[in-house]
Amino acid sequence: MYRQISPSSTLLLNEQSAAIEKNGRQVFRFGFGQSPFPISDVLKTALIEHAYRKEYTQVQGLQALRNKVAEYHSVFEKRKINEDQIFVAPGSKSLLYTIMCAYTDAAVLIPAPAWVSYAPQAELIGHATLMMQTSFAQRYRITPDILERSLSEAAKNYQSLLVILNSPGNPDGLCYTAKELQALAVVLEKYQAKVISDEIYAPLQHDNQHVSIARYYPKGTFVTSGLSKWAGAGGWRLGIAILPEDCDSQLKDAMLGIASETYSCASSPIQYAAITAYSNNVTMSLYVQHQRTILKAVGLYIHKAVIDAGLHAHAPEGGFYLLLDFTAYRQSLKAIGLNTDSEICNKVLEDVGVALLPGISFGLSPKALCARLAYVDFDGTLALEDISEGEWSETLTIKHAQKMLLGIENLGRYLKQIDQDN
Ligand code: GLU
């Protein structure tokens, strides 16, 4: 007998899209949340310089890197973080797993929608999962009420309570405000719950206004991040976690044990190169600032196109996602036999070449008719070249988002035609 676990839907759709393209058909690649931007030259140079590093590092990560990460995040999150709190791993995915795995008898409370891998990871470990449903009207945020209800329920049966938060959010591109986080922190503290705050998109908050819940609940928050999104280095697999302030040594020992028995350490050359990424140098800050400007302009432009196509979606605030809601077309889609989000996504991939990830992958009901769009199908290298020559402009947005606009216009025409015919 084998464990029942399917491939992660993000990675699967990425492979499917590549296969369709290989057969000569155009695919609008909105499915996979991979940064469109190249790795900065300073990072590439640093990696070349350190290619010879062949030794394993400390399991927790290179001390010099942990130092830089602590400094960087102390400034970024406006709180004091020290190097002992930092954990480095091959991707933040491994860290999410390691943190959850360190607990026994735990319930993991996950907002819906939320990124595709939280629940499967918790289930692999054997933890109970409890989904906290949100809605379009609530901007897909969990409220103190929802949290209170879920925690009081879970507290009846489980000793450890772990809550997942993600801001800026995947799949909705929305952020929690400082006030919302403060209110959630009060409830978390009341139940002595721990929060795992996935902040991998934080430097890409479009207005550079990221707020971490750790500011309001430092003793109960794990923050996870890494180089995948803001440094364009998903395939480098470099993740970091910040442990709760004054966390007990047994938790840390458990994490070190799990890490050493599974992945040993993150790749040494990548860790050495990452020191440059976290060194707050002018080149890196400008590079991230440019990404924010481009993503904000492109995100709002694509959002407008989505609304023109007759779909609902909130305007994005950070990262690179929009959550599309197809309910305005529910009746006509039903008339042609499309009743669920996956049926819609399969059909639009087949008929219009538009790759979207269905809401069910994010814990939403298939009948909610939602799908995630990642607005990353553009040439980030050319966009960065253009912005480095001067101000970003609408003309540049139109130039770079051309292909994505075409995909959404095609989708809109297709849906309106179905509406008309039915
Ligand atoms: N986080 C990205 C996404 O949601 C891709 C990476 C992954 O899922 O492992 O599309």
Residues whose N, C-alpha, C, O or C-beta is under 5 A from the ligand:
A	BS01	LIG	T10 G31 F32 G33
